[in-house]
Amino acid sequence: MRTISVSAALALALACPLAGCGQTAELKPRPGHQLPMAPFGREDRQTATQLLTPQPQDAPQRSVELRSRSEDRQDDPFDLPPQ
């Protein structure tokens, strides 16, 4: 097996974060491909930006209030010892 030198590993580690940045232009389908068909009841096709924007049902808001500090638990009448 071949081992990677330290300088090659360092170069790879520095290049990976740069691979994700770059294009900021509007998204378009590849040549020869089209965006998905319009949903039933809709006359126009959605743009790439509209398709990538999450709908409220995709990521609902949390409806449970989280506790911000620790509190003592109340007695649970159903927490009985085994018989």
SEMI-384237 format. One record per atom (N, C-alpha, C, O): x, y, z; atom name; residue number from 1. Coordinates in Angstrom, 1 decimal, padded with zeros to 4 digits, m for minus. Atoms other than C-alpha are relative to their C-alpha. Last residue first. Layout:
// SEMI-384237
<<X,Y,Z>,"CA",NUM>
...
END
This chain:
// SEMI-384237
<<000.6,000.8,m001.0>,"N",83>
<<m044.3,m005.9,043.2>,"CA",83>
<<000.6,m001.4,000.1>,"C",83>
<<000.2,m002.2,000.9>,"O",83>
<<000.5,001.3,000.5>,"N",82>
<<m042.2,m003.4,041.3>,"CA",82>
<<m000.5,m000.8,001.1>,"C",82>
<<m000.1,m000.7,002.3>,"O",82>
<<m001.0,001.0,000.0>,"N",81>
<<m042.0,000.1,042.7>,"CA",81>
<<m000.6,m001.3,m000.5>,"C",81>
<<m001.8,m001.5,m000.4>,"O",81>
<<000.1,000.9,m001.2>,"N",80>
<<m044.6,002.6,041.6>,"CA",80>
<<001.1,m001.0,m000.1>,"C",80>
<<001.6,m001.4,m001.1>,"O",80>
<<m001.3,000.5,m000.1>,"N",79>
<<m044.1,005.6,039.2>,"CA",79>
<<000.1,m000.9,001.3>,"C",79>
<<000.6,m000.4,002.3>,"O",79>
<<000.0,001.3,000.7>,"N",78>
<<m047.8,006.0,038.4>,"CA",78>
<<001.4,m000.6,000.1>,"C",78>
<<001.6,m001.7,m000.4>,"O",78>
<<000.7,001.0,m000.8>,"N",77>
<<m048.3,008.8,041.0>,"CA",77>
<<000.0,m001.4,m000.6>,"C",77>
<<m000.3,m002.3,000.0>,"O",77>
<<000.7,000.8,001.0>,"N",76>
<<m045.4,010.8,039.4>,"CA",76>
<<m000.8,m001.1,000.8>,"C",76>
<<m000.2,m002.0,001.3>,"O",76>
<<000.2,001.4,m000.3>,"N",75>
<<m044.1,013.4,041.9>,"CA",75>
<<m000.9,m000.6,m001.1>,"C",75>
<<m001.9,000.0,m001.5>,"O",75>
<<001.1,000.2,m000.8>,"N",74>
<<m043.0,016.6,040.2>,"CA",74>
<<m000.2,m001.5,000.3>,"C",74>
<<000.2,m002.3,m000.5>,"O",74>
<<001.2,000.7,000.5>,"N",73>
<<m039.6,016.8,038.8>,"CA",73>
<<m001.1,m000.1,001.0>,"C",73>
<<m000.8,m000.2,002.2>,"O",73>
<<000.3,001.3,m000.7>,"N",72>
<<m037.1,019.4,040.1>,"CA",72>
<<m001.3,m000.6,m000.6>,"C",72>
<<m002.2,000.1,m001.0>,"O",72>
<<001.0,m000.1,m001.1>,"N",71>
<<m036.1,022.0,037.6>,"CA",71>
<<m000.2,m001.3,000.6>,"C",71>
<<000.0,m002.4,000.0>,"O",71>
<<000.4,001.2,m000.6>,"N",70>
<<m033.1,022.6,035.3>,"CA",70>
<<m001.0,000.2,001.1>,"C",70>
<<m000.9,001.2,001.9>,"O",70>
<<m000.8,000.3,m001.2>,"N",69>
<<m032.9,025.7,033.3>,"CA",69>
<<m000.6,m001.3,000.6>,"C",69>
<<m001.7,m001.7,000.3>,"O",69>
<<m001.3,m000.7,000.1>,"N",68>
<<m034.0,026.8,029.8>,"CA",68>
<<000.8,m000.2,001.2>,"C",68>
<<002.0,000.1,001.2>,"O",68>
<<m000.3,m000.5,m001.3>,"N",67>
<<m036.8,024.2,029.4>,"CA",67>
<<001.4,000.7,m000.1>,"C",67>
<<002.3,000.1,m000.6>,"O",67>
<<m001.1,000.7,m000.6>,"N",66>
<<m037.9,023.8,025.8>,"CA",66>
<<000.3,000.7,001.4>,"C",66>
<<000.2,001.9,001.5>,"O",66>
<<m000.9,m001.0,m000.6>,"N",65>
<<m041.3,025.0,024.8>,"CA",65>
<<001.1,m000.8,000.8>,"C",65>
<<000.8,m001.6,001.7>,"O",65>
<<m000.2,000.3,m001.4>,"N",64>
<<m042.9,022.4,022.6>,"CA",64>
<<001.0,001.0,000.5>,"C",64>
<<002.1,001.2,000.0>,"O",64>
<<001.2,m000.5,m000.8>,"N",63>
<<m044.4,023.7,019.3>,"CA",63>
<<000.2,m000.3,001.5>,"C",63>
<<m000.6,000.1,002.3>,"O",63>
<<000.2,000.8,m001.2>,"N",62>
<<m041.2,023.4,017.2>,"CA",62>
<<m001.1,000.6,000.9>,"C",62>
<<m001.1,001.8,001.2>,"O",62>
<<m000.5,m000.6,m001.2>,"N",61>
<<m041.7,025.0,013.9>,"CA",61>
<<m000.2,m000.9,001.2>,"C",61>
<<m001.2,m001.6,001.2>,"O",61>
<<000.9,m000.7,m000.9>,"N",60>
<<m042.3,022.8,011.0>,"CA",60>
<<000.7,000.6,001.2>,"C",60>
<<001.8,000.1,001.6>,"O",60>
<<m000.8,m000.3,m001.2>,"N",59>
<<m039.5,022.0,008.4>,"CA",59>
<<m001.0,000.8,001.0>,"C",59>
<<m000.8,002.0,001.1>,"O",59>
<<m001.3,000.7,000.1>,"N",58>
<<m041.0,020.4,005.3>,"CA",58>
<<000.8,000.2,001.3>,"C",58>
<<001.5,m000.8,001.7>,"O",58>
<<000.2,001.4,m000.4>,"N",57>
<<m044.6,021.5,006.2>,"CA",57>
<<001.3,m000.8,000.0>,"C",57>
<<001.4,m001.8,000.7>,"O",57>
<<000.2,000.0,m001.4>,"N",56>
<<m043.5,025.2,006.1>,"CA",56>
<<m000.2,m001.5,000.5>,"C",56>
<<000.1,m001.8,001.6>,"O",56>
<<001.4,m000.4,m000.4>,"N",55>
<<m042.2,024.7,002.6>,"CA",55>
<<m000.2,m000.1,001.5>,"C",55>
<<000.6,m000.8,002.1>,"O",55>
<<000.8,000.9,m000.8>,"N",54>
<<m038.4,024.5,002.0>,"CA",54>
<<m001.4,000.6,000.3>,"C",54>
<<m001.5,001.8,000.6>,"O",54>
<<000.4,m000.6,m001.2>,"N",53>
<<m037.0,026.6,m000.8>,"CA",53>
<<m000.9,m000.9,000.7>,"C",53>
<<m002.0,m001.4,000.2>,"O",53>
<<m001.0,000.2,m001.1>,"N",52>
<<m035.1,024.4,m003.3>,"CA",52>
<<m000.4,000.7,001.3>,"C",52>
<<000.2,000.4,002.4>,"O",52>
<<m000.1,001.4,m000.4>,"N",51>
<<m038.0,024.0,m005.7>,"CA",51>
<<000.9,m000.3,001.2>,"C",51>
<<000.7,m001.2,001.9>,"O",51>
<<001.2,000.4,m000.7>,"N",50>
<<m038.7,027.7,m005.7>,"CA",50>
<<000.0,m001.4,000.4>,"C",50>
<<m000.5,m001.8,001.5>,"O",50>
<<000.0,m000.7,m001.3>,"N",49>
<<m035.1,028.5,m006.5>,"CA",49>
<<m001.2,m000.4,000.8>,"C",49>
<<m001.2,m000.7,002.0>,"O",49>
<<m000.9,000.8,m000.9>,"N",48>
<<m035.1,025.9,m009.3>,"CA",48>
<<000.1,000.6,001.4>,"C",48>
<<000.1,m000.1,002.3>,"O",48>
<<m001.4,m000.3,000.4>,"N",47>
<<m038.1,027.6,m010.9>,"CA",47>
<<000.8,m000.9,001.0>,"C",47>
<<000.3,m001.4,002.0>,"O",47>
<<m000.7,m000.8,m001.0>,"N",46>
<<m041.6,026.1,m010.5>,"CA",46>
<<001.5,000.1,m000.5>,"C",46>
<<002.0,m000.7,m001.2>,"O",46>
<<m001.0,000.7,m000.7>,"N",45>
<<m043.4,025.0,m013.6>,"CA",45>
<<000.7,000.9,001.0>,"C",45>
<<000.8,002.1,000.8>,"O",45>
<<m001.4,m000.3,000.4>,"N",44>
<<m046.6,026.8,m014.6>,"CA",44>
<<001.0,m000.8,000.8>,"C",44>
<<000.7,m001.3,001.9>,"O",44>
<<m000.2,m000.1,001.4>,"N",43>
<<m050.2,025.6,m014.7>,"CA",43>
<<001.5,000.3,m000.4>,"C",43>
<<001.9,m000.1,m001.5>,"O",43>
<<m000.9,m001.2,000.2>,"N",42>
<<m050.7,024.3,m011.3>,"CA",42>
<<000.4,000.0,m001.4>,"C",42>
<<000.7,m001.0,m002.0>,"O",42>
<<000.8,m001.2,m000.4>,"N",41>
<<m053.6,021.9,m010.5>,"CA",41>
<<000.8,001.3,m000.2>,"C",41>
<<000.3,002.4,000.0>,"O",41>
<<001.4,000.0,000.4>,"N",40>
<<m051.5,018.8,m010.5>,"CA",40>
<<m000.7,001.2,000.5>,"C",40>
<<m000.6,001.5,001.7>,"O",40>
<<000.9,000.8,m000.8>,"N",39>
<<m047.8,019.7,m009.8>,"CA",39>
<<m001.5,000.1,m000.6>,"C",39>
<<m001.8,001.0,m001.2>,"O",39>
<<000.8,m000.8,m001.0>,"N",38>
<<m045.8,021.2,m012.6>,"CA",38>
<<m000.9,m001.0,000.7>,"C",38>
<<m001.5,m001.9,000.1>,"O",38>
<<001.3,m000.5,000.5>,"N",37>
<<m043.4,018.8,m014.3>,"CA",37>
<<m000.7,000.7,001.1>,"C",37>
<<m000.4,000.6,002.3>,"O",37>
<<001.2,001.0,m000.1>,"N",36>
<<m039.9,018.5,m013.0>,"CA",36>
<<m001.3,000.7,m000.5>,"C",36>
<<m001.4,001.9,m000.5>,"O",36>
<<000.5,000.0,m001.4>,"N",35>
<<m037.2,020.9,m014.4>,"CA",35>
<<m001.2,m001.0,000.1>,"C",35>
<<m001.8,m001.3,m001.0>,"O",35>
<<000.9,m001.0,m000.4>,"N",34>
<<m035.8,019.9,m017.8>,"CA",34>
<<m000.4,m000.1,001.5>,"C",34>
<<m000.1,m001.1,002.1>,"O",34>
<<000.9,000.3,m001.1>,"N",33>
<<m032.8,018.0,m019.1>,"CA",33>
<<m001.0,001.2,000.3>,"C",33>
<<m000.7,002.3,m000.1>,"O",33>
<<000.8,001.2,000.4>,"N",32>
<<m031.0,018.2,m022.5>,"CA",32>
<<m000.9,m000.5,001.1>,"C",32>
<<m001.7,m001.4,000.9>,"O",32>
<<000.5,000.0,001.4>,"N",31>
<<m028.4,020.6,m021.1>,"CA",31>
<<m000.7,m001.3,m000.4>,"C",31>
<<m000.2,m002.4,000.0>,"O",31>
<<m001.0,000.3,000.9>,"N",30>
<<m028.3,020.4,m017.3>,"CA",30>
<<m000.5,000.0,m001.5>,"C",30>
<<m001.7,m000.1,m001.7>,"O",30>
<<m000.1,001.4,000.2>,"N",29>
<<m031.0,022.2,m015.4>,"CA",29>
<<001.1,m000.2,m001.0>,"C",29>
<<001.5,000.6,m001.8>,"O",29>
<<000.7,000.3,001.2>,"N",28>
<<m030.3,025.8,m014.3>,"CA",28>
<<000.1,m001.5,m000.2>,"C",28>
<<001.1,m002.1,000.2>,"O",28>
<<m000.1,001.4,000.4>,"N",27>
<<m029.3,027.2,m010.9>,"CA",27>
<<m000.8,m000.3,m001.3>,"C",27>
<<m001.9,000.3,m001.5>,"O",27>
<<001.3,000.7,m000.1>,"N",26>
<<m028.9,030.9,m010.7>,"CA",26>
<<000.2,m001.4,m000.5>,"C",26>
<<000.8,m001.6,m001.5>,"O",26>
<<000.9,m000.3,001.0>,"N",25>
<<m025.2,032.0,m010.3>,"CA",25>
<<m001.3,m000.8,000.2>,"C",25>
<<m001.4,m001.7,001.0>,"O",25>
<<001.1,m000.7,m000.6>,"N",24>
<<m023.4,031.8,m007.0>,"CA",24>
<<m001.0,000.4,m001.1>,"C",24>
<<m002.0,001.1,m000.8>,"O",24>
<<001.1,m000.5,000.9>,"N",23>
<<m020.8,029.3,m008.0>,"CA",23>
<<m001.1,000.6,000.8>,"C",23>
<<m001.6,000.1,001.8>,"O",23>
<<m000.2,m000.4,001.4>,"N",22>
<<m017.7,029.2,m005.9>,"CA",22>
<<m001.2,000.5,m000.7>,"C",22>
<<m001.4,001.7,m000.6>,"O",22>
<<000.3,m001.3,000.3>,"N",21>
<<m017.5,027.4,m002.6>,"CA",21>
<<000.1,000.3,m001.5>,"C",21>
<<000.7,m000.5,m002.2>,"O",21>
<<001.4,m000.3,m000.1>,"N",20>
<<m017.7,023.7,m001.9>,"CA",20>
<<m000.4,001.4,m000.3>,"C",20>
<<m001.6,001.7,m000.5>,"O",20>
<<000.7,000.7,001.0>,"N",19>
<<m014.3,022.7,m003.3>,"CA",19>
<<m001.5,000.4,000.1>,"C",19>
<<m002.2,000.3,m000.9>,"O",19>
<<000.2,m000.9,001.2>,"N",18>
<<m012.6,025.3,m001.2>,"CA",18>
<<m000.8,m000.6,m001.1>,"C",18>
<<m001.4,000.1,m001.9>,"O",18>
<<001.0,m001.0,m000.3>,"N",17>
<<m013.2,023.3,002.0>,"CA",17>
<<m000.2,001.0,m001.2>,"C",17>
<<m001.3,001.5,m001.3>,"O",17>
<<001.4,000.5,m000.2>,"N",16>
<<m011.6,020.2,000.4>,"CA",16>
<<m001.0,001.2,000.4>,"C",16>
<<m002.0,001.2,m000.2>,"O",16>
<<000.7,m000.1,001.3>,"N",15>
<<m008.4,022.0,m000.9>,"CA",15>
<<m001.5,m000.4,000.2>,"C",15>
<<m002.4,000.1,m000.5>,"O",15>
<<000.3,m001.5,000.3>,"N",14>
<<m006.9,022.7,002.5>,"CA",14>
<<m000.8,000.1,m001.2>,"C",14>
<<m001.6,001.1,m001.3>,"O",14>
<<000.9,m000.6,m001.1>,"N",13>
<<m007.2,019.1,003.7>,"CA",13>
<<m000.3,001.4,m000.3>,"C",13>
<<m001.4,001.9,000.1>,"O",13>
<<001.4,000.5,000.2>,"N",12>
<<m005.9,017.8,000.3>,"CA",12>
<<m000.9,000.6,001.1>,"C",12>
<<m002.1,000.9,000.8>,"O",12>
<<000.5,m000.6,001.2>,"N",11>
<<m002.8,020.1,000.5>,"CA",11>
<<m001.5,m000.5,m000.2>,"C",11>
<<m002.3,000.3,m000.6>,"O",11>
<<000.4,m001.3,m000.4>,"N",10>
<<m002.2,018.9,004.1>,"CA",10>
<<m000.6,000.8,m001.2>,"C",10>
<<m001.5,001.5,m001.0>,"O",10>
<<001.2,000.0,m000.8>,"N",9>
<<m002.4,015.3,003.0>,"CA",9>
<<m000.4,001.4,000.4>,"C",9>
<<m001.6,001.7,000.5>,"O",9>
<<001.1,000.3,000.9>,"N",8>
<<000.0,015.9,000.1>,"CA",8>
<<m001.3,000.0,000.9>,"C",8>
<<m002.4,000.4,000.4>,"O",8>
<<000.3,m001.2,000.8>,"N",7>
<<002.4,017.7,002.4>,"CA",7>
<<m001.2,m000.2,m000.9>,"C",7>
<<m002.0,000.7,m001.1>,"O",7>
<<000.6,m001.0,m000.9>,"N",6>
<<002.3,014.9,005.0>,"CA",6>
<<m000.4,001.2,m000.8>,"C",6>
<<m001.5,001.8,m000.6>,"O",6>
<<m000.9,m000.8,m000.7>,"N",5>
<<003.0,012.2,002.4>,"CA",5>
<<m000.7,001.1,000.8>,"C",5>
<<m001.9,001.4,000.5>,"O",5>
<<000.0,m001.3,000.4>,"N",4>
<<000.4,009.7,001.5>,"CA",4>
<<000.9,000.9,000.8>,"C",4>
<<001.0,000.7,002.0>,"O",4>
<<000.4,m001.0,m001.0>,"N",3>
<<001.2,006.1,002.0>,"CA",3>
<<000.1,001.4,m000.6>,"C",3>
<<000.8,001.7,m001.5>,"O",3>
<<m000.7,m001.3,000.1>,"N",2>
<<001.1,003.5,m000.7>,"CA",2>
<<m000.4,000.9,001.1>,"C",2>
<<m001.6,001.1,001.3>,"O",2>
<<000.8,m001.2,000.0>,"N",1>
<<000.0,000.0,000.0>,"CA",1>
<<000.9,001.2,000.0>,"C",1>
<<002.0,001.3,000.6>,"O",1>
END
